[in-house]
Amino acid sequence: MNGYMQEAVKEAFKGVLKNHGGPFGAAIVKDGKIIAKSHNKVLKSNDPTSHAEMNAIRKASKKLGTFDLEGCEIYTTCMPCPMCVGAIRWANIRTVYFGATSQDADDIGFRDKEFYDKEFLNIKNIDRDACLEPFKAWQAKEDKIIY
């Protein structure tokens, strides 16, 4: 077994045994060293965004003092959900290694697969002009940092 994935699996077991959340663990690696690892803490924190990947990204960003995790890789026990894929992309992580599939998660009662198979959200565009005002203010800022 890959050593980094082994650490992600250990994290997943830690979360399961402590009833923190589902069987999900993640480890972020940079230059051959584990920078951060975590597990799902949705139940512990009552936070639906407290997935293993999200928690590991937060830890790695804090440890490295940057929002830009380019050069890092993430090892995760399950195919990342769309929220986690978005966070991975925003963090500039380019390589994801995963073990279980969204079907595996679906098979034990998680809803991961529905995000890929169904239309589940009503998205409606309203008040665009008002919402563009802060965009204009951002665009005009001379001291902005693009991320």
N, C-alpha and C positions, 0 to 999 in steps of 0.2 A: 504494500500500500504506500502511496505517496506520503511522505512525512508531513507535508503541509496539510493535506486532506485529513490525515490522521488527527491533527490538532483541531481541525474543524469538527470532526466526528466526536472528539472528546468534549468539545464545547456543547455540541448538540445533546450528548448524554447528560452533561451537567445541568442544562436547562430542563430536560425531561425529569431528571431525578428530583430537582428542586421545585417542580411544578411552575416554572417561570413561563413556559409556553411550549410550542410544538417542537418536533425533533429537528430543529434547524440550527446549524452552527456555521461560522465563517471565520476565515483567517486571511489577513492581508499581509502580503509579502513584498519586500523591496530589497533589491540587491542580495537575495538569498537569505534574508532574515525576516522573521515574523515581526511585523510592526504592531499589529493589533489582532485580537481575536475576541469573538463574542458569540452569544447564542440568542435565540428568540426570547424576548422578555415581555411579550404582549400581555400575558396574564398577570405577571408581577407588577407591571407599571400601569395597567389599564390603558395602554397606548397602542392603538392598532398599527402604528408605524414602527414599533419597536422590534422589527425583524432583525435577524442575525446580521445580515449584510449592512443594514442601516446603522446598527450599533457599532459594528466593526469600522465602518467608514468614519463615524463620529470620533471613535477612539484614535484612529490613525491620523485624522486631521488635527486633532488636539495634540497628539504626540509630536507630529512633524511641524506643527504651527502653520499649516497652510490648508486651503481648501482644494488645492491642486495635487492630486495623488498620482500624477503621471509617473510612469515608471514602476508603479505597483501592480501586483496581480492579486486577484481574490480567489480563494478556494472556498466553496460553499457546498454543504451537504445536499442541497436541492437546487434545481434550476430556479434562478431568481424570478420572483414575480415581477410584473411590469413596474411597480413602484420601485423595487430594488434595482431593476435594470436602469430606470431613470436616474436613480442616485449614483449608480456605478458610472453611468455616462457623464453626469454632471461633475463627478470627481475626477474625470479623465483617466479612469482605469480602463485599460484596453484589452486585458485578458481575464476571462472568467473560466475557472474550472469548476464543474459541478458534478455531483454524484447522481442522486435520485432525480427523476423527471417530474414534470407537473402532473403527469398521469399517476405516478407513484403517490404523490401528495393527495390527489383526488381520491385514490383508492382507500385512503385511511381517513377521509372525511374533510380534508381541506379543500378550499374553493379555487385553488390556483388555476386549474384547467379552464374554468368558466371565463376567466379574463382573456383567454385566447380563443374560445369557442363561441361566445355569445355576445350579443349587443345588450348591455346591462345598464347603460347610463343614458339619461336624457340630457343632452348638452345643448343649451340655448344661449345665443349671443344677445346680450342686452347692454344698453348704456355705454356703447363703445366710445363715443366722443368724450364723455366724462372720464372714462377709465384711461384714455390716451393722454390726459393732462399730466399725470405723474411720469409717463413715458417721455413726454416732451421736456419736462424738467430734468430727467435723467440724461437725456440726449444733450442738453445744454450745459450740463456740469463739466467743468474743466478738470476737476480732480477725481473723476470716477475711475474705478478699477474694473475692467472688464473681466468677467469670469465665465 
